[in-house]
């Protein structure tokens, strides 16, 4: 079981700093958290909610390593992991 960080705004930057140091971290960018710069999370699993990304017109600006997910997949991740909420 990994630590799943839900990162939104404005607290997302704090969660980003913690996730960077957490070896068992996976990250989901939600709402305005899709604006966060996740380059510091190289090697970690990073997801973004597709509807939040599309709503903000950021689909072409996200790094290729960020996996776009729907709400069903988000629910699966929440149920499978320990959630740390910064949304």
LUMDO-213374 format. One line per 3 residues: for each residue x, y, z of C-alpha. Coordinates in steps of 0.001 Angstrom, whole numbers, always signed. Layout:
// residues N
X,Y,Z ~ ...
***
This chain:
// residues 87
+0,+0,+0 ~ +1428,+3328,-1083 ~ +796,+6789,+273
-1555,+8534,-2152 ~ -1237,+12309,-2063 ~ -4265,+14221,-3330
-2928,+17614,-4360 ~ -5184,+20578,-5022 ~ -4724,+24269,-4320
-3650,+26155,-2265 ~ -2181,+23460,+26 ~ -880,+21386,-2880
+2609,+22876,-2753 ~ +3004,+21631,+823 ~ +1874,+18170,-201
+4210,+18246,-3187 ~ +7177,+18849,-882 ~ +6168,+15925,+1341
+5519,+13584,-1582 ~ +8938,+14390,-3002 ~ +10577,+12980,+139
+8229,+9993,+476 ~ +9603,+6865,-1178 ~ +6149,+5231,-1167
+4360,+8207,-2733 ~ +1906,+8275,-5575 ~ +311,+11616,-6441
-3042,+12651,-7878 ~ -3453,+16201,-9126 ~ -7036,+17372,-8726
-8875,+20644,-9298 ~ -6348,+23525,-9470 ~ -3609,+21117,-8399
-3163,+20339,-12089 ~ -1199,+23612,-12291 ~ +1524,+22269,-9948
+4987,+21636,-11367 ~ +5652,+17939,-10755 ~ +9178,+17752,-12205
+10507,+17134,-8688 ~ +8559,+13859,-8578 ~ +10637,+12085,-11208
+10373,+8331,-10740 ~ +7099,+8520,-8793 ~ +3664,+7657,-10144
+1757,+10873,-10910 ~ -1869,+10998,-12011 ~ -4120,+13922,-12961
-7899,+13944,-13200 ~ -8636,+14259,-16920 ~ -11701,+16516,-16515
-9732,+18968,-14350 ~ -6893,+19059,-16880 ~ -9201,+19530,-19866
-11312,+22170,-18101 ~ -8156,+24265,-17624 ~ -6765,+23625,-21122
-3578,+21971,-19848 ~ -3626,+18626,-21658 ~ -710,+19528,-23928
+1340,+21086,-21126 ~ +1567,+18161,-18722 ~ +4707,+16012,-18741
+4278,+12710,-20564 ~ +4854,+10846,-17318 ~ +1555,+12135,-15861
-1247,+9638,-16386 ~ -4689,+11117,-16998 ~ -7436,+9314,-15085
-11199,+9482,-14691 ~ -13102,+9628,-11411 ~ -13610,+5849,-11399
-9845,+5293,-11387 ~ -9501,+7953,-8660 ~ -11935,+6015,-6477
-9947,+2808,-7078 ~ -6701,+4539,-6072 ~ -8286,+5971,-2914
-9547,+2537,-1883 ~ -6210,+820,-2602 ~ -3887,+3273,-827
-3407,+5347,+2294 ~ -4709,+8813,+1404 ~ -2957,+12020,+2432
-5191,+14909,+1414 ~ -3901,+18349,+383 ~ -6900,+19247,-1770
***
